[in-house]
Amino acid sequence: MASYVAAIDQGTTSTRTMIFDRSGQVVASDQREHKQIFPKAGWVEHDAEEIWANVRATAAGALANADLTAGDIAAVGITNQRETTLVWDRKTGKPVYNAIVWQDTRTDRIIQELGALGDGQERYRDRTGLPLATYFSGPKIKWILDNVEGARERADNGDLLFGNMDTWVLWNMTGGVDGGIHVTDPTNASRTLLMDLDTLSWDEDIAADMGIPTSMLPEIRSSSETYGTTRERGALGGVPISGILGDQQAATFGQACLSVGEAKNTYGTGNFVLLNTGTDKVMSQNGLLTTVCYKIGSKPTVYALEGSIAVTGSLVQWLRDNLKMISSAAEIEDHARTVEDNGGAYIVPAFSGLFAPYWRSDARGAVVGLTRYVNKGHLCRAVLEATAFQTREVIEAMNADSGVPLKTLKVDGGMVVNDLLMQFQADILGVSVIRPKVNETTALGAAYAAGLAVGFWESEDDIRNNWAEDKRWEPNMDEARREREYRNWKKAVTRTFDWVE
Ligand code: G3P
């Protein structure tokens, strides 16, 4: 039997293919970045064909790096940046418009119009678990149908397909115009504002409100079952594709947060804290999302509460690419270490408005507390601290919703190599922060979903057994300072409101 499972991780800044062995160790990987397209303030797009080319290139690259062939791979899983919206022609396979990325705020007017029709921002919360916000896919589909010439007519004729990046990758891998499978999983579908959280099916009323023909929506299957076989004649041909999880749910799975009350925080472009709430669908009273955590085959659906933070790692990129204050992301820690504290400066990166727990699309970023004393080191520190403060805000909301304060936090993602940030995170939360040995939890989670479906792993116990701790940070800040810092942060946040009419 084949000895490995592959995962394709189609993320916001790059696409990766990773190959894992039975113990969950990384055997090989390959990665390619894609262009970030910013046509106007607040708009963010990706070229979906570039992304598909990167999927093929990294799949070939990862196999070559480990000297493997498709015959060595038992199954493939797909994980992806969620919400990012693509509409394409089923006959030509050509996108009608670039993919509109989750961070994009162009749908703010659509959101206002939809909100104004009924009971405001919360009108779809009961059915979808989500507030009305620019973040989600449904309003982005509406924007494409309203603004791309001829798109609505073609959609009404049944010529157009919608998908998040999981669906785009799966459709292409299974043959594209030549019989590609048009499928998604409930974790991705639960981010569209179009899926009923109880029935895991498309909500016809909401789709009608947004003018979206349901014929263009993919079939919702479970997160772990064989959907089809890769048709690529190249590197990865003839392998079952048997797992799909949105990237944050995949990381939750890869972190073995498989019991009620277990949570993880992934430090990527943004930060996403997910708390497993089991088969209970907990409705947040504190600005969090209710979302599908995973659905393994015919087993009951597992739900999560999620605190989504739009901008964390991308603030470091902004410092590097837009302000040129650092030349690499790794450099930020060196500068931050040249000073004792933030010197009184706070940076609130409300670049896409503010997500959880505020959901304010009218917010824009602010740097406050500046004096002549503040230097580059202080600003670097303030950038890192912004990630930790935002995490505390969503964890507080989670504690309030669940009534059970979190005692430890499992972390993963690019920024967890930053020791200063991790220590500050433990300090500002007042709980232990734990990093696993395999930090590639997103790809690993998708590999687990795929491997479980084909019997490569037998049960979720295999996932628990594979998880191992690498490093732990304990809180080491006095209570008075912790609360003073957090009060200042909260004050800084209020300075970002009401910037967009
Ligand atoms: O909801 C957006 C999220 O899925 C993006 O994750 O890691 O690509 O920034 P990441």
Boltz pocket constraint, residues with backbone or C-beta under 6 A from the ligand:
constraints:
  - pocket:
      binder: B
      contacts: [[A, 10], [A, 11], [A, 12], [A, 13], [A, 80], [A, 81], [A, 82], [A, 83], [A, 102], [A, 246], [A, 247], [A, 248], [A, 268], [A, 269], [A, 270]]
      max_distance: 6.0
